[in-house]
């Protein structure tokens, strides 16, 4: 019962956080509000305590969230900016692990180099979810946001693989060498990508059988889709490759293939609704869990620092500030270097970095906030080594990593809105042009298909439909499509379509009310009511999509 009540409280806290952020007179990002709520729940007066199991946390929350992010990632932009993403998600991570690791070892001489490298590894991944919560949707230019999201998708794996290497060396189970680590990294990353693609391909091939065996039940099909990221992650981890990259690859495969496009309508509608809800709840719980751990991490670290003669408590806070500043300097320096390399050495095929101003480089630097992966990674560091000795200065690693997460979020909240002030995101105009072009081309194809259907219906002997009725309906539908193709008066076309949609929605809602009235009068059964309402819901979902 205790676990059940804990889950209910966490879910309620996630829901309340969204309400509080809307009613407050000042603006506070949702992730920060959720962290604050989590810390309040862990306050002794409330006394909510949740044991943080890093392996369970990674398995429960990370696969579906990364799967969802991969699903939504536009493959065209991802491939277009592949070079930039690799430079940030792989090369910058390696530079961060080595450079910041040696800096931490220099700042804290009593911390072994392996422990310092482990801390640098968990600090290297960025969090695009936290970034979106801080700045909101559509505030950062699309080109830059595409790169930042691609980086966040890929650097989780490179950061955690680096952490595993460091822990293995510290535990004495692995002797580090550059060639060995490089081969292992390629095996783990490429194996994870291939595992995600292959398992998802197998799922796509079995979907038609699942649909047939389940009788077209959308609930069964949706459950199988929900289980896919967990299955991909577990299989990848079991065979010794990256479960994180396999989840990302699975989501991208789902998004770019025809798996969902060819799925039944009921599954698509229900699946989108379920994923939207789960994404909100899981994202919220990640930050609630971070807040829940804060009081315990703070009190434990301070008490252990008080017993440690080699350090003063206030130095822990100084380390957090200096290490975060170093992370920002390394990130800014790498972006600045890439800008100039692209300008002077890649003249024919320059990268997007070449277009960045100093202001945009600063935005990209402060946008590298840390989040859930960093917390899970640092808490996954074992308490004891293989010989039974305590992992060196583990409490400092946990405190510094947690402090950097909070400091990066606070700096992002303060600095990013100021840097983004006055920036006009012109991508919306391009998006509207693309949308108008796509609608016109699709309308031409639709008209051709309608002519063929009209001819087939007129000559059909099986359906007893009057030819005049076919012509009337066809003329009305084709007329709407012609106006869309013409595009001479987009405002008029949009107004006409919007008016028609509103009238149809009004009629559907009136029908729904009458169905309930008929059921109340016992003129129809519950089964009939359920079927009629389901049909109306499908129609309303399609019409209300752009309301």
C-alpha positions in Angstrom: 0.0 0.0 0.0 2.9 2.4 0.7 4.2 2.1 -2.9 0.7 2.7 -4.2 0.2 5.8 -2.1 3.7 7.1 -3.1 2.8 6.7 -6.8 -0.5 8.5 -6.3 1.3 11.4 -4.5 3.9 11.7 -7.2 1.3 11.7 -9.9 -0.7 14.3 -8.1 2.4 16.5 -7.6 3.1 16.4 -11.3 -0.5 17.5 -12.1 -0.4 20.2 -9.4 2.9 21.6 -10.7 1.3 22.4 -14.0 -1.5 24.2 -12.3 0.7 26.2 -10.0 3.0 27.5 -12.8 -0.1 28.9 -14.6 -1.7 30.7 -11.6 1.5 32.2 -10.2 1.8 36.0 -10.9 5.4 35.5 -12.0 6.8 33.0 -14.5 8.7 30.0 -13.3 9.8 27.1 -15.5 7.9 23.8 -15.0 11.0 21.7 -14.2 12.1 24.1 -11.4 8.6 24.1 -9.9 8.6 20.3 -9.9 12.0 20.2 -8.2 10.7 22.6 -5.6 7.6 20.5 -5.0 9.7 17.3 -4.7 11.9 19.0 -2.1 8.9 20.2 -0.1 7.4 16.6 -0.2 10.8 15.3 1.2 10.7 18.0 4.0 10.4 16.3 7.4 6.9 17.8 7.9 5.6 15.7 5.0 8.2 13.0 5.2 7.8 11.4 1.8 10.9 9.2 1.2 11.5 7.4 -2.1 14.6 5.1 -2.4 16.4 6.1 -5.6 17.5 3.0 -7.5 19.5 4.3 -10.5 19.1 1.1 -12.5 15.3 1.1 -12.0 15.1 4.8 -12.7 17.0 4.4 -16.0 14.8 1.5 -17.0 11.4 3.0 -16.0 11.8 6.6 -17.2 14.6 6.9 -19.7 13.5 4.4 -22.5 10.0 5.8 -23.1 11.2 9.4 -22.9 14.0 8.9 -25.3 11.8 6.8 -27.6 9.3 9.6 -27.7 12.0 12.2 -28.4 13.4 10.0 -31.2 9.9 9.5 -32.6 9.4 13.3 -32.8 12.9 14.1 -34.1 12.7 15.2 -37.8 15.1 12.9 -39.6 15.7 15.4 -42.4 17.0 18.0 -39.9 18.8 15.3 -37.9 20.8 14.1 -40.9 21.3 17.6 -42.3 23.0 18.6 -39.0 24.6 15.2 -38.4 28.1 16.7 -38.4 27.2 19.4 -35.8 25.5 16.8 -33.6 28.4 14.4 -33.7 30.8 17.2 -32.8 28.7 18.1 -29.8 27.4 14.7 -28.7 30.7 12.8 -29.1 33.8 15.0 -29.5 32.7 17.6 -27.0 31.8 14.8 -24.5 35.3 13.3 -24.8 36.9 16.8 -24.4 34.6 17.4 -21.4 35.4 14.1 -19.7 39.2 14.5 -20.2 39.5 18.2 -19.7 37.1 18.7 -16.8 38.2 15.4 -15.3 41.8 16.6 -15.0 40.6 20.0 -13.8 38.6 18.4 -11.0 41.6 16.2 -10.0 43.7 19.4 -9.9 41.2 21.3 -7.9 40.6 18.4 -5.4 44.0 16.6 -5.2 42.7 14.1 -2.8 40.1 12.9 -5.4 41.7 10.1 -7.6 41.8 10.8 -11.3 39.4 8.0 -12.1 36.8 9.4 -9.7 37.3 12.9 -11.2 36.8 11.4 -14.7 33.6 9.6 -13.5 32.2 12.9 -12.3 33.1 14.7 -15.5 31.4 11.9 -17.5 28.1 12.3 -15.6 28.3 16.0 -16.1 28.7 15.8 -19.9 25.1 14.9 -21.0 22.7 17.8 -21.6 18.9 17.7 -21.1 16.7 19.0 -23.9 13.5 18.4 -21.8 14.7 20.8 -19.1 15.7 23.3 -21.8 12.2 23.2 -23.3 10.7 23.7 -19.9 12.9 26.7 -19.3 12.6 28.7 -22.5 9.2 27.3 -23.8 8.4 26.2 -27.3 9.4 28.2 -30.3 11.7 30.6 -28.5 15.0 29.3 -29.8 15.6 29.4 -33.6 14.7 26.1 -35.1 18.2 25.3 -36.6 19.8 25.8 -33.2 17.1 23.8 -31.4 17.3 20.9 -33.8 21.0 20.6 -33.1 20.5 21.0 -29.3 17.8 18.3 -29.3 20.0 16.0 -31.5 22.9 16.5 -29.1 20.8 15.7 -26.1 19.5 12.5 -27.7 23.0 11.2 -28.5 25.3 12.5 -25.7 23.4 10.6 -23.0 24.9 7.4 -24.4 28.4 8.7 -24.8 28.4 10.2 -21.3 27.1 7.0 -19.6 29.5 4.8 -21.6 32.4 7.0 -20.4 31.1 6.7 -16.8 31.0 2.9 -17.2 34.6 2.9 -18.3 35.7 5.0 -15.4 33.8 2.8 -12.8 35.3 -0.4 -14.4 38.8 1.0 -14.1 38.1 2.1 -10.5 36.7 -1.3 -9.6 39.7 -3.0 -11.2 37.6 -4.9 -13.7 39.2 -3.2 -16.7 42.6 -1.8 -17.7 42.2 1.4 -19.6 43.8 1.9 -23.0 42.8 4.4 -25.7 42.5 1.8 -28.4 40.5 -0.6 -26.2 38.2 2.1 -25.0 37.6 3.3 -28.6 36.8 -0.2 -29.9 34.5 -0.8 -26.9 32.7 2.6 -27.4 32.1 1.9 -31.1 30.8 -1.6 -30.3 28.5 -0.4 -27.6 27.1 2.6 -29.6 26.8 1.0 -33.0 25.4 -2.2 -31.4 22.8 -0.1 -29.6 21.7 1.6 -32.8 21.5 -1.7 -34.7 19.6 -3.4 -31.9 17.0 -0.6 -31.8 16.5 -0.7 -35.6 16.3 -4.5 -35.9 13.9 -5.0 -32.9 11.6 -2.2 -34.2 11.7 -3.7 -37.7 10.6 -7.0 -36.2 7.8 -5.3 -34.3 6.7 -3.6 -37.6 6.6 -7.0 -39.4 4.5 -8.5 -36.5 2.1 -5.6 -36.3 -0.2 -6.9 -39.0 -0.5 -10.2 -37.2 -1.1 -8.4 -33.8 -3.9 -6.4 -35.5 -5.4 -9.6 -37.0 -5.2 -11.6 -33.8 -6.5 -8.8 -31.5 -9.5 -8.3 -33.8 -8.4 -4.7 -34.5 -8.6 -3.7 -30.8 -6.7 -0.4 -30.5 -6.0 -0.9 -26.8 -4.0 -4.1 -27.4 -2.0 -2.5 -30.2 -1.3 0.5 -28.1 0.0 -1.6 -25.2 2.4 -3.4 -27.6 3.7 0.0 -28.7 4.2 1.1 -25.1 6.2 -2.0 -24.3 8.5 -1.6 -27.4 11.0 0.9 -25.8 11.3 -1.2 -22.7 11.9 -4.3 -24.7 14.4 -2.6 -26.9 16.3 -1.2 -23.9 16.3 -4.5 -22.0 17.5 -6.6 -24.9 20.3 -4.1 -25.8 21.5 -4.0 -22.2 21.4 -7.8 -22.0 23.6 -8.2 -25.0 26.0 -5.6 -23.7 25.3 -2.6 -26.0 23.8 0.8 -25.3 20.1 0.6 -24.2 19.8 4.4 -24.4 20.9 4.5 -28.1 18.7 1.6 -28.9 15.7 3.4 -27.5 16.6 6.5 -29.5 17.0 4.4 -32.7 13.7 2.6 -32.1 11.8 5.9 -31.8 13.5 7.3 -34.9 12.6 4.1 -36.8 9.0 4.3 -35.7 8.8 7.9 -36.7 10.4 7.6 -40.2 9.0 4.2 -41.3 5.4 3.6 -42.3 4.6 1.6 -39.2 2.3 4.1 -37.5 1.1 5.6 -40.8 -0.2 2.2 -41.9 -1.6 1.4 -38.5 -5.4 1.5 -37.9 -6.9 5.0 -37.3 -8.1 4.0 -33.8 -4.6 3.0 -32.8 -3.0 6.2 -34.1 -5.5 8.4 -32.2 -5.3 6.4 -29.0 -1.5 6.0 -29.2 -0.9 9.7 -29.6 -3.2 10.5 -26.6 -1.5 7.9 -24.4 2.0 9.0 -25.4 1.2 12.7 -24.7 -0.1 11.9 -21.3 2.8 9.5 -20.4 5.4 12.0 -21.6 4.0 14.7 -19.4 3.8 12.4 -16.3 7.2 10.8 -16.8 9.0 14.1 -17.5 7.3 15.5 -14.3 8.2 12.6 -12.2 11.9 12.8 -13.3 12.1 16.3 -11.8 9.9 15.5 -8.8 12.3 12.6 -8.0 15.3 15.0 -8.3 13.6 17.3 -5.8 12.9 14.4 -3.5 16.6 13.5 -3.4 17.8 17.0 -2.7 17.3 17.2 1.1 18.9 13.8 1.7 21.9 14.6 -0.6 22.4 18.0 1.0 22.3 16.7 4.6 24.4 13.6 3.9 27.0 15.5 2.0 27.3 18.3 4.6 27.5 15.8 7.5 30.2 13.8 5.7 32.1 16.9 4.8 32.0 17.9 8.5 33.7 14.6 9.4 36.2 14.9 6.6 39.4 16.8 7.8 40.6 17.3 4.2 37.8 19.7 3.2 35.6 22.5 4.6 31.9 22.4 3.9 31.8 25.8 2.1 34.3 24.5 -0.4 31.7 22.1 -1.8 29.6 25.0 -3.0 32.7 26.7 -4.4 33.5 23.5 -6.4 30.0 23.5 -7.8 30.4 27.1 -9.1 33.9 26.6 -10.5 33.1 23.3 -12.2 29.9 24.7 -13.8 31.9 27.8 -15.0 34.5 25.4 -16.5 31.8 23.4 -18.3 30.5 26.6 -19.8 33.9 27.8 -20.8 34.7 24.5 -22.5 31.4 24.4 -24.3 31.6 28.1 -25.4 35.2 27.5 -26.5 34.4 24.4 -28.6 31.5 26.2 -30.3 33.6 29.2 -31.0 36.4 27.0 -32.4 33.9 25.1 -34.6 32.6 28.4 -35.9 36.1 29.5 -37.1 37.1 26.1 -38.4 33.9 26.1 -40.4 34.5 29.6 -41.7 38.1 29.1 -42.8 38.5 25.4 -43.4 35.1 24.3 -44.7 34.3 27.1 -47.2 32.5 24.8 -49.7 30.4 23.0 -47.2 30.3 25.1 -44.0 28.5 23.9 -40.9 25.7 25.8 -39.2 28.3 26.9 -36.6 29.7 29.3 -39.2 26.5 31.4 -39.1 26.5 31.8 -35.3 27.1 35.2 -33.7 28.7 35.4 -30.3 25.2 35.9 -28.9 24.0 32.6 -30.5 27.1 30.8 -29.2 26.2 32.0 -25.7 22.7 30.8 -26.1 23.9 27.4 -27.2 26.3 27.3 -24.3 23.8 28.2 -21.6 21.2 25.9 -23.3 23.4 22.9 -22.2 21.6 22.4 -18.9 22.0 19.2 -17.0 19.2 17.0 -15.8 17.9 13.5 -15.1 20.7 11.5 -16.8 23.3 13.3 -14.7 21.5 12.5 -11.4 20.9 8.9 -12.4 24.5 8.5 -13.5 26.1 9.9 -10.4 23.9 7.9 -8.1 24.7 4.8 -10.0 28.4 5.1 -8.8 28.8 2.2 -6.4 29.3 2.8 -2.7 32.1 0.2 -2.4 35.0 -0.9 -4.6 35.7 -4.5 -5.5 38.0 -4.9 -2.4 35.3 -3.6 -0.1 36.8 -0.1 0.3 34.5 2.9 0.0 34.4 4.6 -3.4 36.7 7.6 -3.0 34.9 10.8 -2.1 31.6 9.5 -3.5 29.6 12.0 -1.4 31.5 14.9 -3.0 30.7 13.5 -6.5 27.0 13.3 -5.7 26.9 16.7 -4.1 28.8 18.4 -7.0 26.7 16.7 -9.7 23.4 17.7 -8.0 24.7 21.2 -7.4 25.7 21.6 -11.1 22.2 20.4 -12.2 20.5 23.0 -10.0 23.0 25.8 -10.9 22.7 25.1 -14.7 18.9 25.3 -14.4 19.0 28.5 -12.4 21.5 30.1 -14.8 19.4 29.0 -17.7 16.3 30.5 -16.2 18.1 33.9 -15.6 20.4 34.1 -18.6 18.5 32.5 -21.5 15.4 34.8 -21.5 17.8 37.8 -21.5 19.9 36.4 -24.4 16.7 35.5 -26.3 15.2 38.9 -25.9 14.5 40.6 -29.2 15.4 37.5 -31.3 12.8 37.0 -34.1 12.3 33.4 -34.8 11.6 33.5 -38.6 11.2 29.8 -39.0 7.4 30.1 -38.6 7.2 32.0 -41.9 9.1 29.2 -43.6 7.0 26.6 -42.0 3.8 28.3 -43.2 5.2 28.4 -46.8 6.0 24.7 -46.6 2.6 23.9 -45.2 0.9 25.9 -47.9 3.0 24.2 -50.6 2.3 20.7 -49.2 -1.4 21.4 -48.9 -1.6 22.5 -52.5 0.3 19.5 -53.9 -1.7 17.1 -51.7 -4.9 18.7 -52.9 -4.0 18.1 -56.5 -3.4 14.4 -55.8 -6.6 14.2 -53.8 -8.6 15.7 -56.8 -7.2 13.1 -59.1 -8.2 10.3 -56.7 -11.7 11.8 -56.4 -12.2 11.8 -60.2 -11.2 8.1 -60.2 -13.5 7.3 -57.3 -16.4 9.2 -58.9 -15.9 7.3 -62.2 -15.7 4.0 -60.3 -18.9 4.7 -58.3 -20.9 5.8 -61.4 -20.0 2.6 -63.2 -20.4 0.4 -60.1 -23.2 -2.1 -60.2 -22.8 -3.1 -56.5 -23.6 0.2 -54.9 -27.0 1.7 -55.6 -26.0 5.4 -55.6 -27.6 8.1 -57.7 -25.1 9.6 -60.2 -26.4 13.1 -59.5 -25.7 12.7 -55.8 -22.2 11.5 -56.6 -21.6 14.6 -58.8 -22.9 17.0 -56.2 -20.8 15.6 -53.4 -17.7 15.4 -55.6 -18.2 18.9 -56.8 -18.4 20.2 -53.3 -15.3 18.4 -52.1 -13.3 19.3 -55.2 -14.4 22.9 -54.9 -12.8 23.1 -51.4 -9.6 21.5 -52.7 -9.5 23.9 -55.7 -9.6 26.9 -53.4 -6.7 25.4 -51.4 -4.7 24.9 -54.6 -5.5 28.4 -55.9 -4.1 30.1 -52.8 -4.9 33.6 -54.2 -6.8 34.4 -51.1 -5.4 32.3 -48.3 -7.2 34.2 -45.6 -10.5 33.5 -47.3 -9.8 29.8 -47.8 -8.7 29.4 -44.2 -11.8 31.3 -43.0 -14.0 29.1 -45.1 -12.4 25.9 -43.8 -12.4 27.1 -40.3 -16.1 28.1 -40.5 -17.0 24.7 -41.9 -15.0 22.9 -39.2 -16.7 24.9 -36.4 -20.1 24.2 -37.8 -19.3 20.4 -38.1 -18.0 20.5 -34.5 -21.1 22.2 -33.3 -23.2 19.6 -35.0 -21.2 16.8 -33.5 -21.5 18.1 -30.0 -25.2 18.6 -30.5 -25.4 15.0 -31.6 -23.5 13.8 -28.6 -25.9 15.6 -26.3 -28.9 14.1 -28.0 -27.4 10.6 -27.7 -27.1 11.0 -23.9 -30.7 12.3 -23.9 -31.9 9.3 -25.8 -30.0 7.0 -23.3 -31.6 8.8 -20.4 -35.0 8.2 -21.9 -34.0 4.5 -22.3 -34.5 4.6 -26.1 -31.1 3.2 -26.7 -28.9 0.9 -24.7 -25.5 1.5 -23.2 -23.8 -0.6 -25.9 -25.4 1.5 -28.6 -24.5 4.7 -26.8 -20.8 3.6 -26.4 -20.5 2.8 -30.1 -22.1 6.1 -31.3 -19.9 8.1 -28.9 -16.8 6.4 -30.1 -17.6 7.2 -33.7 -18.3 10.8 -32.8 -15.0 11.0 -30.8 -13.0 9.9 -33.8 -14.7 12.5 -36.0 -14.3 15.2 -33.4 -10.6 14.4 -32.9 -10.0 14.9 -36.6 -11.9 18.1 -36.8 -10.7 19.6 -33.6 -7.0 19.0 -34.4 -6.6 22.6 -35.7 -9.3 24.2 -33.7 
